[in-house]
Amino acid sequence: MKAAVLEETGKDPVIRTMDIPEPGPGEKRVQLQYAALNHRDVYIRNGQYARIQLPVIPGSDGCGTDTESGERVVINPSFGWGDDPRAQGSSYTILGMPRNGTFAEYICVPEDRIHAAPEHLSSAGAAALPLAGVTAYRALFTRAQARKGEKVFIHGIGGGVALFAMQFALAAGCEVYVSSSSEQKIQDAVALGAKDGFLYNTEGWAKNLVAQKLAFDVIVESAGGPGYADLLTIAAPGARIASYGGTRGKMDGLSPQVIFWKQLSLLGSTMGNDNDFADMLAFVSRHGIEPVISETFALENIADTYTYMHEAQQFGKIIIDIQS
Ligand SMILES: NC(=O)c1ccc[n+]([C@@H]2O[C@H](COP(=O)([O-])OP(=O)(O)OC[C@H]3O[C@@H](n4cnc5c(N)ncnc54)[C@H](OP(=O)(O)O)[C@@H]3O)[C@@H](O)[C@H]2O)c1
């Protein structure tokens, strides 16, 4: 089979021909049609990830056919969450390193990682869902408990997870606002149903919102960094702020007074447990949610997908067509 293999950090994966994997006991083999890229793949490629083990076939997201039943399936990328629904255990791993991932024609995974793909979705759309979808679902609902009618702020809407969080919040009946470094991405978000958007890279953007008396019940973010303090400014009293990433590094300049006086809940969130994953798929099916696809690349051009994400060109998921 054809597979993209990451052999060295600092270099792009290369296309190799490998044996088709044989399912072990309790495993199923999936012939993949589409995969999707996540920022995790870029961090691993760049050597910016803990305990990197190479060589590996990267990729956490995939949609394909169960070679035994012929069913169209998606793969839950969370392995070994453990018994505590509140947090993953110490043996938790994510598909695509250390275990071989989805940037290949075939993959074998334990039977319980496989779910029927939502019927209303194309295979490319279903491949966009797993990692970003479960991360957005847990951050927004399981952790931040977003409810109908609440004002929700999604920071950095260009991100794959961010865009799902916006779509899920809209489907749940929330009033959604976004931020971005790009006016075009804000316009795209408004076209999808966001009420308004703000450029987080302009001086004083958060203070302007306070002046307009705009404050948010729920904030979902993955940037961290010095800009995190702005999010405390725009949080409503009693707000919940869910963080699932740290793209901009340490959160400097936080005021404890703002946190305790406004009774804020600062919440960490990572991926999701098996219930989050099943609930996310059911929610997507119930609301007919269509993942936004930014661009599709052939597996042969895998290096271009990494460049595209590294340059933050995307609005939505970057898809890899495995069979082309
Ligand atoms: N904990 C988990 O389970 C988990 C799961 C998935 C991802 N993550 C992490 O979450 C982050 C995003 O992942 P992703 O896959 O969604 O990546 P992505 O699609 O590449 O999204 C990155 C986005 O972050 C936004 N951003 C960059 N700098 C920002 C800033 N200073 N303030 C606000 N937003 C900023 C940008 O939005 P604009 O283009 O709109 O400016 C950019 O498009 C990564 O750090 C990733 O490792 C964590």
PDBQT file of the ligand as one rigid body, heavy atoms in Angstrom, charges set to zero:
ROOT
HETATM    1  N1  LIG A 401      -5.878  19.761  23.457  1.00  0.00    +0.000 N 
HETATM    2  C1  LIG A 401      -6.365  19.173  22.379  1.00  0.00    +0.000 C 
HETATM    3  O1  LIG A 401      -7.008  18.128  22.443  1.00  0.00    +0.000 OA
HETATM    4  C2  LIG A 401      -6.159  19.813  21.051  1.00  0.00    +0.000 A 
HETATM    5  C3  LIG A 401      -6.838  19.311  19.937  1.00  0.00    +0.000 A 
HETATM    6  C4  LIG A 401      -6.705  19.977  18.731  1.00  0.00    +0.000 A 
HETATM    7  C5  LIG A 401      -5.866  21.089  18.646  1.00  0.00    +0.000 A 
HETATM    8  N2  LIG A 401      -5.180  21.509  19.742  1.00  0.00    +0.000 N 
HETATM    9  C6  LIG A 401      -4.304  22.696  19.671  1.00  0.00    +0.000 C 
HETATM   10  O2  LIG A 401      -5.119  23.813  19.355  1.00  0.00    +0.000 OA
HETATM   11  C7  LIG A 401      -4.409  24.710  18.498  1.00  0.00    +0.000 C 
HETATM   12  C8  LIG A 401      -5.203  24.903  17.206  1.00  0.00    +0.000 C 
HETATM   13  O3  LIG A 401      -5.307  23.660  16.564  1.00  0.00    +0.000 OA
HETATM   14  P1  LIG A 401      -6.036  23.490  15.154  1.00  0.00    +0.000 P 
HETATM   15  O4  LIG A 401      -5.796  22.108  14.668  1.00  0.00    +0.000 OA
HETATM   16  O5  LIG A 401      -7.426  23.991  15.260  1.00  0.00    +0.000 OA
HETATM   17  O6  LIG A 401      -5.063  24.408  14.308  1.00  0.00    +0.000 OA
HETATM   18  P2  LIG A 401      -5.258  25.356  13.112  1.00  0.00    +0.000 P 
HETATM   19  O7  LIG A 401      -6.398  24.839  12.302  1.00  0.00    +0.000 OA
HETATM   20  O8  LIG A 401      -3.951  25.524  12.460  1.00  0.00    +0.000 OA
HETATM   21  O9  LIG A 401      -5.646  26.745  13.856  1.00  0.00    +0.000 OA
HETATM   22  C9  LIG A 401      -4.769  27.713  14.223  1.00  0.00    +0.000 C 
HETATM   23  C10 LIG A 401      -5.553  29.027  14.335  1.00  0.00    +0.000 C 
HETATM   24  O10 LIG A 401      -5.196  29.647  15.548  1.00  0.00    +0.000 OA
HETATM   25  C11 LIG A 401      -5.541  31.017  15.453  1.00  0.00    +0.000 C 
HETATM   26  N3  LIG A 401      -4.574  31.860  16.157  1.00  0.00    +0.000 N 
HETATM   27  C12 LIG A 401      -3.254  31.975  15.920  1.00  0.00    +0.000 A 
HETATM   28  N4  LIG A 401      -2.720  32.937  16.719  1.00  0.00    +0.000 NA
HETATM   29  C13 LIG A 401      -3.732  33.418  17.477  1.00  0.00    +0.000 A 
HETATM   30  C14 LIG A 401      -3.827  34.410  18.477  1.00  0.00    +0.000 A 
HETATM   31  N5  LIG A 401      -2.766  35.124  18.878  1.00  0.00    +0.000 N 
HETATM   32  N6  LIG A 401      -5.030  34.646  19.022  1.00  0.00    +0.000 NA
HETATM   33  C15 LIG A 401      -6.122  33.933  18.630  1.00  0.00    +0.000 A 
HETATM   34  N7  LIG A 401      -6.096  32.985  17.683  1.00  0.00    +0.000 NA
HETATM   35  C16 LIG A 401      -4.910  32.732  17.112  1.00  0.00    +0.000 A 
HETATM   36  C17 LIG A 401      -5.535  31.367  13.971  1.00  0.00    +0.000 C 
HETATM   37  O11 LIG A 401      -6.829  31.871  13.664  1.00  0.00    +0.000 OA
HETATM   38  P3  LIG A 401      -7.065  32.999  12.536  1.00  0.00    +0.000 P 
HETATM   39  O12 LIG A 401      -6.504  32.379  11.281  1.00  0.00    +0.000 OA
HETATM   40  O13 LIG A 401      -8.538  33.164  12.513  1.00  0.00    +0.000 OA
HETATM   41  O14 LIG A 401      -6.320  34.236  12.955  1.00  0.00    +0.000 OA
HETATM   42  C18 LIG A 401      -5.215  30.045  13.280  1.00  0.00    +0.000 C 
HETATM   43  O15 LIG A 401      -5.949  29.840  12.113  1.00  0.00    +0.000 OA
HETATM   44  C19 LIG A 401      -3.041  24.091  18.307  1.00  0.00    +0.000 C 
HETATM   45  O16 LIG A 401      -2.154  24.640  19.246  1.00  0.00    +0.000 OA
HETATM   46  C20 LIG A 401      -3.277  22.617  18.587  1.00  0.00    +0.000 C 
HETATM   47  O17 LIG A 401      -2.132  21.948  19.017  1.00  0.00    +0.000 OA
HETATM   48  C21 LIG A 401      -5.322  20.901  20.937  1.00  0.00    +0.000 A 
ENDROOT
TORSDOF 0
